[in-house]
């Protein structure tokens, strides 16, 4: 099985990058940006410089723009075009724990708990013991309506495995400003899935090759790039399973007010988008700027 790890970075090699670069059964691909050190090198992995990306597609590069995490799309494109069977997309501040990569559920039938949610969306963090916080991108209007009492066990073949993160979890700026949590999720609470659309991120998530054509990190929509990608692929019928924490997030420095501004599009539109996707997954384009749609279409055309 060809297994790739894809990451973006504007930093010197972090502790996380050094760890991923030393994994014998995985191939690391790091996508550079204008701010990435010019002498960036990996011992075993592949570094895709800004010049390399321009050579892959100057048009896609222009449509995505520089100095943004959506440059990661070049890494996904590169890995899938090299024949990756699975790709794990990670952040360079997510340090792998000893169990990272050891419990792959992708493409295997598993019997797991499926939460039966009566509302429009499922919040995976609320299904754990940390019920006071919520996943980034979960519609704010539904926070007080979360209910996890109804569930059943089902057999599923996951297309996406969204592993959790100890330390600083993936919550939105409002939640982080209010709670500032540090988490240590219990392994016994995982894995699980849901019958509804739910958010998952691109910081410690394993993707099957089957979703390559439909999974794209949309540029020009702030911090909703991976969240709306998640909403879309789930609405298309791909199955996501949430699994135990396999990284410790030692979060890079963030300005939470700036994060909140970049999330505001989601605060306003997440619930409306989810409702619209239940009617037709292609309604996603009604919520995206034209430049995002053009980049997505070109990305699809570049996939082999």
C-alpha positions as CSV (number, residue, x, y, z in Angstrom):
1,X,0.0,0.0,0.0
2,X,1.3,3.4,-1.0
3,X,0.9,5.7,2.0
4,X,1.7,9.4,1.9
5,X,1.7,12.2,4.5
6,X,1.0,15.7,3.2
7,X,1.7,19.0,5.0
8,X,2.3,22.6,4.5
9,X,4.9,24.6,6.4
10,X,6.3,28.1,6.6
11,X,8.6,27.1,9.5
12,X,12.0,25.4,9.9
13,X,11.5,21.7,10.3
14,X,9.4,21.2,13.4
15,X,9.4,18.4,15.8
16,X,6.4,17.0,14.1
17,X,7.9,17.2,10.6
18,X,11.1,15.5,11.7
19,X,9.0,12.7,13.2
20,X,6.9,12.2,10.0
21,X,10.0,12.4,7.8
22,X,11.5,9.4,9.7
23,X,8.5,7.0,9.3
24,X,9.6,4.1,7.2
25,X,6.2,3.0,5.8
26,X,5.1,6.5,4.8
27,X,6.4,9.1,2.4
28,X,6.2,12.7,3.6
29,X,5.4,15.5,1.1
30,X,5.8,19.1,2.4
31,X,4.4,22.0,0.4
32,X,6.3,25.2,0.7
33,X,5.0,28.8,0.5
34,X,6.6,32.2,0.0
35,X,7.4,32.4,3.7
36,X,9.0,28.9,3.9
37,X,12.8,29.1,4.5
38,X,14.7,29.0,1.2
39,X,17.0,26.2,2.3
40,X,14.1,23.9,3.4
41,X,15.2,20.3,3.1
42,X,13.9,16.9,4.2
43,X,16.0,13.8,4.9
44,X,13.6,11.3,3.3
45,X,10.6,13.1,2.2
46,X,9.7,15.3,-0.8
47,X,9.7,19.1,-0.6
48,X,7.6,20.9,-3.2
49,X,9.0,24.4,-3.5
50,X,7.0,27.4,-4.8
51,X,8.9,27.0,-8.1
52,X,7.9,23.3,-8.2
53,X,4.3,24.3,-7.7
54,X,4.4,26.8,-10.5
55,X,5.8,24.1,-12.8
56,X,3.0,21.8,-11.8
57,X,0.4,24.4,-12.7
58,X,1.0,28.2,-12.7
59,X,-2.8,28.7,-13.3
60,X,-3.8,26.6,-10.2
61,X,-1.1,28.5,-8.2
62,X,-2.6,31.8,-9.2
63,X,-6.1,30.7,-8.4
64,X,-5.2,29.5,-4.9
65,X,-2.9,32.4,-4.1
66,X,0.1,32.5,-1.8
67,X,0.7,32.5,1.9
68,X,-2.3,30.3,2.6
69,X,-2.7,26.8,3.9
70,X,-4.7,25.8,0.8
71,X,-1.3,25.4,-1.0
72,X,-1.7,21.9,0.6
73,X,-3.8,21.0,-2.5
74,X,-0.6,20.8,-4.4
75,X,0.6,18.1,-2.0
76,X,-2.6,16.2,-2.3
77,X,-2.4,16.4,-6.1
78,X,1.2,15.3,-6.1
79,X,0.6,12.3,-3.8
80,X,-2.5,11.1,-5.6
81,X,-0.8,11.4,-9.0
82,X,2.1,9.4,-7.6
83,X,-0.3,6.6,-6.9
84,X,-1.1,7.1,-3.2
85,X,-3.6,4.6,-1.9
86,X,-4.1,6.7,1.2
87,X,-3.0,10.2,2.2
88,X,-2.8,11.6,5.7
89,X,-3.0,15.4,5.8
90,X,-1.3,16.8,8.8
91,X,-0.3,20.1,10.3
92,X,3.4,20.8,11.3
93,X,2.4,21.5,14.9
94,X,0.7,18.1,15.4
95,X,3.4,15.8,17.0
96,X,2.6,12.1,16.3
97,X,2.1,10.0,19.4
98,X,3.5,6.4,19.5
99,X,0.2,5.0,18.2
100,X,0.1,7.2,15.1
101,X,-0.6,5.3,11.9
102,X,-1.0,2.0,13.8
103,X,-4.8,1.7,13.7
104,X,-5.8,2.2,10.0
105,X,-9.5,1.8,9.5
106,X,-9.6,3.1,6.0
107,X,-11.0,0.7,3.4
108,X,-11.7,-1.9,6.0
109,X,-15.1,-3.0,7.3
110,X,-15.5,-2.0,10.9
111,X,-18.4,-2.4,13.4
112,X,-18.7,0.8,15.2
113,X,-21.1,3.1,17.1
114,X,-23.1,5.3,14.9
115,X,-24.8,8.3,16.7
116,X,-28.3,8.9,15.5
117,X,-28.7,12.7,15.4
118,X,-32.0,14.4,15.1
119,X,-30.6,17.8,14.2
120,X,-28.9,18.8,10.9
121,X,-25.3,18.2,11.9
122,X,-23.2,16.1,14.2
123,X,-20.4,17.5,16.5
124,X,-17.8,14.8,17.1
125,X,-16.2,16.5,20.1
126,X,-19.5,16.6,22.0
127,X,-19.6,12.8,21.7
128,X,-16.6,12.6,24.0
129,X,-16.3,13.6,27.7
130,X,-15.4,17.2,26.7
131,X,-19.0,18.2,26.2
132,X,-18.4,21.9,26.9
133,X,-16.5,22.4,23.7
134,X,-17.3,21.8,20.0
135,X,-15.5,21.1,16.7
136,X,-14.4,24.0,14.5
137,X,-17.1,24.5,11.9
138,X,-20.0,23.0,13.8
139,X,-23.0,25.3,13.4
140,X,-23.2,27.5,16.4
141,X,-27.0,27.4,16.3
142,X,-27.0,23.7,17.2
143,X,-24.6,23.8,20.1
144,X,-27.3,23.8,22.8
145,X,-29.3,21.1,20.9
146,X,-26.6,18.4,20.8
147,X,-27.9,15.0,22.0
148,X,-25.9,11.8,21.9
149,X,-28.4,9.4,23.7
150,X,-29.5,7.6,20.5
151,X,-27.0,5.3,18.8
152,X,-26.7,1.9,17.2
153,X,-23.8,-0.3,16.0
154,X,-23.3,-0.5,12.2
155,X,-20.8,-2.0,9.8
156,X,-19.1,0.6,7.6
157,X,-16.1,0.9,5.3
158,X,-14.5,4.3,6.1
159,X,-13.3,6.6,3.3
160,X,-12.1,9.1,5.8
161,X,-10.5,8.5,9.2
162,X,-10.4,11.7,11.3
163,X,-8.0,11.0,14.2
164,X,-8.3,13.3,17.2
165,X,-5.6,15.4,18.9
166,X,-4.6,15.7,22.5
167,X,-3.4,19.0,23.8
168,X,-5.0,22.0,22.0
169,X,-8.0,20.6,20.2
170,X,-9.5,21.8,16.9
171,X,-12.2,24.2,18.1
172,X,-13.2,27.6,16.7
173,X,-11.9,30.9,18.0
174,X,-15.0,31.6,20.0
175,X,-14.7,28.3,21.9
176,X,-11.0,28.7,22.4
177,X,-11.5,32.2,23.8
178,X,-14.1,31.0,26.2
179,X,-12.6,27.7,27.4
180,X,-8.9,27.6,26.4
181,X,-8.9,23.8,26.9
182,X,-6.1,21.3,27.0
183,X,-7.5,17.9,26.2
184,X,-6.5,14.3,26.8
185,X,-9.2,12.2,25.0
186,X,-9.8,8.7,26.3
187,X,-9.1,5.9,23.7
188,X,-12.2,4.1,25.0
189,X,-14.5,6.7,23.5
190,X,-13.5,5.8,19.9
191,X,-14.1,5.0,17.1
192,X,-17.5,6.3,16.2
193,X,-19.5,7.8,13.3
194,X,-22.8,9.5,12.7
195,X,-25.8,9.5,10.5
196,X,-25.4,13.2,9.7
197,X,-23.0,15.7,8.1
198,X,-20.2,16.7,10.4
199,X,-17.0,18.7,10.4
200,X,-13.6,17.1,10.2
201,X,-10.3,18.9,9.6
202,X,-7.1,18.5,7.6
203,X,-4.7,18.5,10.4
204,X,-4.6,14.7,11.3
205,X,-7.0,13.1,8.8
206,X,-6.5,10.0,6.6
207,X,-8.1,10.0,3.2
208,X,-8.8,7.1,0.8
209,X,-7.8,7.5,-2.8
210,X,-11.5,7.0,-3.6
211,X,-12.3,10.6,-2.5
212,X,-9.4,12.3,-4.4
213,X,-11.7,13.8,-7.1
214,X,-14.2,15.2,-4.6
215,X,-11.9,16.4,-1.7
216,X,-10.4,19.9,-2.2
217,X,-9.4,22.5,0.3
218,X,-11.3,25.6,-1.0
219,X,-9.3,28.8,-1.1
220,X,-10.7,32.2,-0.3
221,X,-13.1,31.2,2.4
222,X,-10.9,31.6,5.4
223,X,-10.8,28.9,8.0
224,X,-13.7,27.0,6.5
225,X,-11.5,25.5,3.7
226,X,-11.3,22.0,5.2
227,X,-14.7,22.2,7.0
228,X,-16.7,22.9,3.9
229,X,-14.7,20.2,2.1
230,X,-15.7,17.8,4.9
231,X,-19.4,18.8,4.6
232,X,-19.3,18.3,0.8
233,X,-17.7,14.8,0.8
234,X,-20.0,13.5,3.5
235,X,-23.0,14.9,1.6
236,X,-21.8,12.9,-1.4
237,X,-22.0,9.7,0.6
238,X,-18.4,9.2,1.7
239,X,-18.1,7.8,5.2
240,X,-16.1,9.4,8.0
241,X,-15.0,7.6,11.1
242,X,-13.7,9.5,14.1
243,X,-10.8,7.7,15.8
244,X,-8.7,8.0,18.9
245,X,-6.1,10.8,19.4
246,X,-2.9,10.0,17.6
247,X,-1.1,13.4,17.8
248,X,-0.4,16.1,20.4
249,X,-1.1,19.5,19.1
250,X,1.4,22.0,20.3
251,X,-0.4,24.8,18.4
252,X,1.5,27.3,16.5
253,X,1.0,30.9,17.6
254,X,-2.3,32.3,16.5
255,X,-4.1,35.6,16.9
256,X,-7.5,34.4,18.0
257,X,-9.3,37.6,16.9
258,X,-7.9,37.2,13.4
259,X,-8.9,33.5,13.5
260,X,-12.4,34.6,14.5
261,X,-12.6,36.9,11.5
262,X,-11.5,34.1,9.2
263,X,-14.2,31.9,10.7
264,X,-17.0,34.4,10.5
265,X,-18.1,33.2,7.0
266,X,-18.8,29.9,8.7
267,X,-20.6,31.3,11.7
268,X,-23.0,32.9,9.2
269,X,-23.3,30.1,6.7
270,X,-22.5,26.7,8.1
271,X,-26.0,25.7,9.0
272,X,-27.5,27.0,5.8
273,X,-24.8,25.2,3.8
274,X,-25.5,21.9,5.6
275,X,-29.2,22.2,5.0
276,X,-28.6,23.0,1.3
277,X,-26.2,20.0,0.9
278,X,-28.9,17.6,2.0
279,X,-30.9,18.7,-0.9
280,X,-28.1,18.5,-3.4
281,X,-24.3,18.2,-2.7
282,X,-23.5,20.4,-5.7
283,X,-25.2,23.3,-4.0
284,X,-21.8,23.8,-2.4
285,X,-21.0,26.1,-5.4
286,X,-23.7,28.5,-4.3
287,X,-21.6,29.3,-1.2
288,X,-18.1,29.5,-2.9
289,X,-16.5,32.4,-4.7
290,X,-15.9,32.0,-8.4
291,X,-12.2,31.8,-7.9
292,X,-12.6,28.9,-5.5
293,X,-14.8,27.0,-8.0
294,X,-12.3,27.6,-10.8
295,X,-9.4,26.3,-8.7
296,X,-11.4,23.2,-7.8
297,X,-12.3,22.5,-11.4
298,X,-8.7,22.9,-12.5
299,X,-7.5,20.6,-9.6
300,X,-9.8,17.9,-10.8
301,X,-8.6,18.2,-14.3
302,X,-5.0,17.8,-13.1
303,X,-5.7,14.5,-11.3
304,X,-4.4,11.5,-13.2
